[in-house]
Amino acid sequence: MPARIPLQSKTPFAIDSRPLTEVSSAHAGLLATSRAFRSLKLPDLIAANLQLKTRKRGCTESQFIESILLLQTLGGDCPEDFSLLHNDSCLEKGLGYALPKTRTVRDFLDLFHEEDLVALHPKREEQKIFILAPSSGIESLQRVQEGLVQRVARLYGQQNSALGIATIDMDATIIESHKQSALPHYEGGRGYQPLVAVWSEADLVVADQFRDGNVPAKQEPLSCAKTAFGALPNTVKQRYFRGDSACHENGLMQWLRDPERSAEPGGRIGFAISAVLSGALAGSVAMISEKQWKTITVEADGTQRQWAEVDFVPGDKAEKKDSLPLRYIGVRLLKAQGSLFADGSDRHHHAVVTNLDWEGQRLLQWQREKAGTIEHVHDEVKNALGGGHMPSQHFNVNAAWFKLALMAYNLASAIRGLCFAPAERTVRFKKFRLMLVHICGRMSRFGCKLRLRFCASQSVIDRFLKVWDIFQLPTQATAFK
């Protein structure tokens, strides 16, 4: 009698080389994203704002965009990854159309490039740093993004979870790229440096400005901020803004504090921005007496994080005579006795400028929360979605791909916020895919109606039923060849 092989020293099955002919998919959960896309009436919004194609045959603009969002939600980071989804009959039956081929997707993305617009840009020999103008297609995608944000906000209201507060967090990020058209950035590599604005409470991207790698984050941030606040729904009653030192720019700050903001929907904008520590401001912070410093926290190594009011009025020529002076709060990191920072000092000073009258510790903690929102979005968009891979040498093609990655992020965020349990709403994309995307399913026809059946536990199926309940759509048999 042969000896029994230990269980984990063998594989208890053989591979059958015949492919399954049933209408099934390993990624049937993607149809939940399609459900949200269609329930939010994004195809209508795209049709009303985006007219790029000149021929009627093939996929429509909204079908191309839906396909790209599904690919990025699945984890694809370039158009070539569509080849992995070809012949997925379950997805195609669930969508009602065949997913496009890689070449046709690239042709569609190329429509966002406008050669006439490139001719209007100054020559690099004459002006090395400037913000490239978006093409008409990119502007149309921004209107679609704004419509998506407002419709998701409306859905929150319908679920008795109206979002009345909007805090805009704005920050730039670096996308590494070795393409010939990519320009050097401040960290020494080459790539692009888009500016992104996020509505913190809703976890939705409301605006972005795609930029070359050599454009500093502090250059003209006002236009992105205006677009961000313009994308908010009228249901917002309180508005705030948080930014790092790149946002410490006269044009942006004057606009944020302008008394005219009070007459707009949502009222005045309260802000807290990390201040550039100029010589005069640094001197004022250094003159604060020891007894004025208040300790916020003590870190594990004994470093004390402290704050104090700063008596400082900048001599800014752009300051309006009738504007109220801004408030400066000093921040001090004080090492424990006998310890030093790498530069040999025992203390580091920083500052925050604000128009809010909140208690200092509360304001600084609130301002630091920005790192948990905008930086999280940067990480997810670049590393979990396709935003970290630039598919083209053309600037506006890359801008379109990046904006679609932001749109994919918003769709997933809406599903998490409206359909997931409270403890699950902050899951990262890696786990989101396990919970809702990488779910096996089979499509079958019964009683003249297509039915999707999942190979999953009841709790997973209940999650899909929640998506179908929140993102409502009529169900109707669709002819498919």
N, C-alpha and C positions, 0 to 999 in steps of 0.2 A: 504494500500500500504506500503510495507516494506521500512524502512529508507535506504537511499543510504549510503554505506560505503565510507568514504573518500579514494581517490585514493591511498595514501601512507600508508593506514592502511590495505591493502589487497595485494594479489598477483593475477594479472589479468589472470592467466593461470593455467592449471593443467598439471601434468607430465604424459606423455604417457610412460608406462613401456616397450613398445616394442622397441628393438634396431633398429636403422636405418640399412637397408640392402644395401644401396647405397655405392658405392666405394668412401668414403669420409674420410677426416682426419682433425682434429683440428690443426694439425701441418704441413700442406702441404707446408708451406714456407721452411721447412727443405730441400726440393729438390733444393733450390737455392744454399745451401752449397754443396750438392752433385754435382751440375752443375760445381761449381768452382773446386771442388776436381778432377773431371774427365777432365775438360778442361785443367787444368794444367798438365795433363798426370801423375798424382800421382800413379795410378794403375801400369803403366809401370815402374815407378821409384821404387816402392815397390817390384814389381816382380824381378827387376834386382838386388836389394840389400838385400832383406829379404827372406831367405828360412828357415823357422822354422818348417813347417809342414812336416810330413813324409807320411801322407795319402792324397790322392787327393780328397776324398769325403768331402762334406760339403763346408763351405765358404772358399774362398782363403784368403791369408794374407791381400790382399788389401781390400777385402770385410769386413773382421773383423775390419780393421783400419778405413775404411769409416764409418762403423756402430758405432764405438766408438766415432769418431769425431762428428757424428750427435747427438748421445746421449748427449755428453758434450755440444754441441752447444744449444741443447734444454734445458739444465739445470740439467741433471742427473749427479750425483756425485759418483756413484758406479755401478758396473755391475748389481746389483739387479734391478736397475731402468729400465733395458730392459723389464721387465715384464709389464711396463706401455705402451709399444709400440707394444706388441704382438697383432696380429690380426688387425693391422692397414693396411687394404688392399690397401688403396690409396698410402701409402708410399712404400709398397712392390711392387706394380705395377710400381711406378715411379722409383724405384731402379732396378727392374728386378730380384730381389731375396728376399727371406724371411729373415727378420732380425734374427740374431742368438739368441739362448736362453742364459740365464744367465750362466748356467753351462758350455756351450761351450765357452763363452767369457772368463770365468775364466781359463779354460783349455788352451786357446790360450795365455793369459797373462802369465801363468805359464811357457810357453816355453822360456820366457826371462830369467828365472832363470837357472843358470848353477852351479850344485853342485861341479863340479871339480874346478871351480873358487873360491868357498868359501874355499876350502881346502888350497888354496895358501895364504890366508890372515894370517897375524900374529895373535897369540893368544892375546886376550884382556888383559890377565894377564901380558903379556910381553910388549905390546904396546897398550895403551888405545885409542890413537887418531891417525887415519890414514884414507886416502881417499881410499875407496873401488874401485877396478877396475870395469869398465863397462863390461857387457857381450857382446858377439859378436852381439847379437840382438840389444842392445842399441846403439852400434857403427853404425849398419846398419840404425837405425832410425835417427841418426844424419845426415847420408848421405842423407836420404830422406828429412830431414828438410832443409839441405843446397840446395838441388835441388829445393825445394819449394820456398825458398827465391830468388834464381836466376831466376826462371821462373816468379815469380811475378814482379821482377825488369825489366825483359824483356818486360812484358806486360805494365808496366808503360811507357817504351820507345816507344812502339807501339802506345800508346795513347798521344804521344807528351808531356809526363811529366817525362822525364828521370831523374833518381835520381843520380846526379853526386857527391854528398857529403854524406859521411857516418860517423856519430858520434856513436861510440859504448859506451853505458852506461852499466856498470856492477855492480851488487850488489847481495848480498845474502838475503834470506828471511827464516823465520822460519815457518815450517808446524807442527802444534801441532798434536801429535798422542799418543794414550795410548796403543799402541800395545806393547807386551812384547819385541819385537826386537828393539823398538825405544830407543834412548839414550838421556840422559839429555842434554839440551842446556843452554846457558848462562843466559836466562831469568828465569830459575828455573823449567821449565816444561820438557817434553820429546817430541821428534819428530825428524824431519829431517831439514837440513839447505842447500838447493840447491843454487848454484851460477848460476845466469842467466845474459846473455848478450843480449842487445836489440839494433837494428839499429834504432836510434831515428827518422831520417827523414822518414823512410818507416814504422815505427811502426811495425817492425817484429822482433821476437825472432830469433837470429842467432845461439846461442849456449847455452848450460847449462851443469852443472856438478852436478849430484845428490850426496848429502853427508849426512852422519849421523849427528844427532843433535849436537854432541860434537866436530865436526870439526870446528874450527874458520874460519871466512870468509877470514882472512889474510893468511891462509895456502895454499901455492902453487896456487895463482890465475892465474899464467902465462899460464897454459895449456888451460884454458877456454878462455882467451883472444886470444891466437893463433888460436884456433878453430873458434872464432867469426870473426876475420879478414880474415881467410881463407875461410869463407863462403860468403864473399862479391863478387859480380860480377865484372868483369873486366871493366865495364862501370864507376865505381867509380873513380873520379879524385882527390878527397881530402879526407883524413882520419883523424879522431879525436877520442879521448878517454876521458871519464869522469868517475871518481870514487870517492868513499868516502875514509876515512882513512884506510880501510881494504886493499885498493889497493896501499897504500904507502909501497910497498914491493920491496926490491932491485932487485930481479930477474925480476919482471914485468917492473919496471921502466927502467932498463938497456936495456931490449929488446925493449921497446917502443922508446927509444931515440937512439938506435943503428943506425949508418949511413947506414947500409945495408938496412934499411927500405925504404930509398929514391929510391932504384933501383927496388922496388917491384911495381906491379900495384897499382895505387893510391898514390904513393909517400910516403914521410915522414909522421909520425903520430904525430900530435900535441895533447898534453894532458894537462889536469888540474885535479889534484888529491888533495883532502883534506889531509893535512900533519899531521902526528902524532906530537903533540907538546912536543918534547923532552925537557929536561932541558936546553940544549944549545940554541935550537930554541926559547923556551919561553923567555929566557934571552935576545935574540936579539930583539924579538918583544917588550919586555918591555922597551928597551932602545930607541925606536923610539920617537923622540921629538913631542910635541903637534902640532907644526905647520906643521908636515909632514902628519898628519892624514887628509884624505879627506872624507867628508860625502857623502854616497850614498843615503840613505833614512832615514827618521825619522818615526818610527812606531807610532801607535795610542797612546801608553802610554808614548811617548816622548823619547823612546830609539833610539839612533843614531847608524846606521850601517855604519862603516867607514873602509877605507882601506889605506894601505901605503906600500911602497916598504921596504923589509927587507934585510939588509946587513948581509947575512948568507951564509957560505960555510960549509957544513957538512964534518966532518972528516971520510968519509966512505971508508973503505978498499976496497970495491967492485968497487969504482970509477975508471974508465979507465983514463989513463994519457992523452989521446988525445981527451977526450970528453969535450964538452963545459959545463961550470957550469950551473946548473939549477937556475931558478928564483923563489924566495919565495915572496909571497904577504901576508902581515899581515891583519887580519880582527879583528876589535874591535867593540864590542857591549857596548855602553856607556849609562848608565842610566841617566835620567834627575836628576837634583840636588834635593836631598832629597829622592830619590828612590834607592832601593838596590835589587840585585838578592837574591834568596833564601839562598845562601851561605854567605850573608852579604857583598859582594863586590859590587862596583858600575860599574865594567867593566869585560868583559870576552874577552879573546884573542883566536883567531884561526889563521890558516895559510893554504895557498894553494901553492902547488909546481907545476911548469909548465915549458914547453920549448917554450911557445908562447910569442911573444913580444907585444901582444894586450894591449891597455890601461886598467889599472887595474879594473875600474868599469865595463867595458864591459866584461872582462874576468870572473869576479866573478859572474855577472848576468848570463852569459852563463853557467858557471859551476853549478850554483844552479838550472838551468832548468832540470838537471838530475832527480830531485825529481818528476817532472811532467811526466816523461816517465817510468823509470824502476819501481818506486813505484806504478804507475798506473797499470802496467803489473802484478806485484805481486798481487795486490788487485783483479784484474779481474780473474786471473788464479786460485787463491785460493778460492775466494768467489762466483764468477759467473760461473766458469767452475768446472771441477772435481779435479783440482790440489790440493785442500785443504783436500782431503780425500784419505787416503792410503788404498788400497784394500787388502794388503797381508802382511804376516810376512817376505816375501823374499824381500831383498833390491832391486834387479834389476827388479822385477815385479813392485814395487812401482816407480822405476825410469822410466820404460816404460809408466806407467799410467800418470805420471807427464809430460813426454815428449809429449805424445799424447794430453794432455791439452794445451801445448804450441803450438802444431800444429793446434789445433782447434782455438786458439787465432789468429794465423797467417792467417788462411783462412777467418775468420770474418774481420780481419783488411784489407785484400786485397779487400774484397767486399766493405767495407766502403770507402776505399781510391779510388777505381776505379769506383764505381757505384753510390755512394751517392752524394747528393748535398754538396757543400763546407761546409755549416753550419751544416751538419749532420755527417760529417766524424769523429767527436770526440765523438759521442754518446757512452755511456757505454753499456755493454751487456744487462742490464735490458731493455733499450729502443730499442736496436738492435733487441731483440726478438719480441717486439711489432711491429716493423716496417717490419720485414722480416721473422720471424719464426712462431709465433703463428697466422697464417693466415689459415682460413678454406678453403678447396678446395675439388673438386670432380673430379675424374678421369672417363672419359667416352670414348667409342670407336666410332669414326665416320669416315667413308671412309677408313677403314682399318688402322686407325692411332689413338693411344691413345692421348687424349687431356685433359689438366688440366685446370679446370675453378675455379677461386677464388671467394669466397664470400667476396669481398673487394671493396673499392672505386677505381676509375680510377687512382688516384695518386699512390696508393699502387701497382696496376697492372703495371703501368708504371715503377715502381722501379724494378719489376721482369723482365720486358722486357729489361731494361738496363743491368741487370745481364746476361740475355740470349745473349745480343748483345756483351758484353765485353768478356765473357767466352764462346767462341764458341765451338759447338759440332755438329756433324751430328745428325739428327733425323731419327730414323729407327724403324719400328714396331718390338717389341720384344715378342716372345712367352712366356707366363707366365702361369704356372699351379696353 
